[in-house]
Amino acid sequence: MHCHSQQKNHKSPPSFKVGCPPRKKFLREFAEAFKETFFPDDPLRPYKDQTRTQKFMLGLQFFFPIFDWGRDYNLQKFRGALIAGLTIATL
């Protein structure tokens, strides 16, 4: 981009005119915003060579993390989470 400087008077700092980027079509802009919002880091990219079932499970784990950490959850962890929740609730 090419900027042009203009000086209005001796006391004000110089101002710069910057051109606007070209407008995108609505559907393209919407699709890009949707993808960036819901898939910011493309979670399935590292699992490109996995089976369809494994990809589905990885997608579920991305949206619902309990499927990942739920297997290791036990009564001791629940007790700690309950105490933490009650502590925050009382504040």
ChimeraX attribute file (.defattr): number of C-alpha atoms within 10 A of each C-alpha:
attribute: neighborCount
match mode: 1-to-1
recipient: residues
	/A:1	7
	/A:2	7
	/A:3	10
	/A:4	11
	/A:5	10
	/A:6	11
	/A:7	11
	/A:8	10
	/A:9	8
	/A:10	7
	/A:11	7
	/A:12	8
	/A:13	10
	/A:14	12
	/A:15	12
	/A:16	12
	/A:17	10
	/A:18	11
	/A:19	10
	/A:20	7
	/A:21	7
	/A:22	6
	/A:23	7
	/A:24	9
	/A:25	8
	/A:26	9
	/A:27	9
	/A:28	10
	/A:29	11
	/A:30	12
	/A:31	11
	/A:32	11
	/A:33	13
	/A:34	12
	/A:35	12
	/A:36	12
	/A:37	10
	/A:38	10
	/A:39	13
	/A:40	10
	/A:41	10
	/A:42	10
	/A:43	14
	/A:44	16
	/A:45	9
	/A:46	8
	/A:47	11
	/A:48	9
	/A:49	10
	/A:50	12
	/A:51	9
	/A:52	10
	/A:53	9
	/A:54	13
	/A:55	17
	/A:56	13
	/A:57	12
	/A:58	19
	/A:59	14
	/A:60	14
	/A:61	15
	/A:62	15
	/A:63	12
	/A:64	11
	/A:65	12
	/A:66	13
	/A:67	14
	/A:68	14
	/A:69	10
	/A:70	9
	/A:71	8
	/A:72	9
	/A:73	11
	/A:74	9
	/A:75	8
	/A:76	9
	/A:77	11
	/A:78	11
	/A:79	11
	/A:80	11
	/A:81	12
	/A:82	12
	/A:83	12
	/A:84	11
	/A:85	11
	/A:86	11
	/A:87	10
	/A:88	9
	/A:89	8
	/A:90	6
	/A:91	5
